[in-house]
Amino acid sequence: MDIFDEMERRGHEQVIFNYDRTSGLKAIIAIHDTTLGPALGGCRMLPYASEEAALLDVLRLSEGMTYKSAAAGLDFGGGKTVIIGDPARDKSEVLFRALGRFIDTLHGRYRTGEDVGTSEDDFVQSLRETRYLVGLPQAYGGSGDTGDNTALGVMQAIHAALMHRFGSASLKGRRVAVQGLGKVGYHVARRAVEEGAEVVAADINPHVVGRVSSELGIEPTDPWAVLETACDVFAPCALGNVINRDTVDHLQCQIIAGSANNQLEDDQIAETLREKNILYAPDFIANAGGLIQVADEIQGYHPDRVKHQIEAIYDVLLSIFREADDAKRSTTAVALDHVKNRLSAVHGIHRIYS
């Protein structure tokens, strides 16, 4: 990969490679766009197959965070961190303290917190070295776990899509297929069951599937078979890239709305979904609830304000769905236009010296 060409293509401002010999930390921080404000985005830890795979992931994820923040009306830019390592084996106090030291060198230009493979407790260690963190446990001044608020945003996306497609936002009697029963997917499944939906769910961990199936009374299925499940709503709540050239023709859903980042292989898949008459809720809007929660911490956390902002996802998506239909364009293309217009407008007023 030619890093500077890739940065230019995606619009990145900065990529920082961080190594600490004491802890073995290997981390990449990518800052995509700070037009709206300091960059905000979580820290992912995975045993990447290669350094290039880690770099590509952090570039895609940080770009998505810019779109997510802009679409949610927040005054933050997009950033992301990836740690190359096995979260089950390689975590330590010194590793997260070392990460905290590197984050602190950016002096607030970027803030981070938990993501896939990390937890809020990991960043209690980083807190010893930096204050530029979000999503900490409540005992340490944070707002706690973001899973349920992220799920609340996904449910707003599902309701908006149901209203647009069927003329009713109700989930009663609808069939929902959830891929991934982690901290967000579990709450999506739970909320859907509570609203009267018939839920089919899958996870790569069979013990999780068994436990959640017993608790919620849902139908378990295979993690990949869930993609081919006949349903009203498919909710991807695991890792990204699940809707690609190999899988898109196997989908049997009316709507796609989930919490996973980068659900589509590329933007062309969004056009394919439109042609197949599958209504897609762009992931960077549907999964913004957690970002809205942690962003609110920075100005002093207020749960009612957060809930109000997350519920606005419904109206944002309804507008995008209608505009996409009228223009005969994909919902992703329309949503990206909204993002770019906001970035351009705010960039324009920042010419005013203060």
Beta strands, then each sheet from edge to edge (+ up, - down):
strand 1: 14-20
strand 2: 25-33
strand 3: 39-40
strand 4: 43-46
strand 5: 77-84
strand 6: 110-111
strand 7: 175-179
strand 8: 198-202
strand 9: 219-220
strand 10: 231-236
strand 11: 253-256
strand 12: 279-280
sheet 1: 1+ 2- 5+ 3+ 6+
sheet 2: 1+ 2- 5+ 4+
sheet 3: 9+ 8+ 7+ 10+ 11+ 12+
end
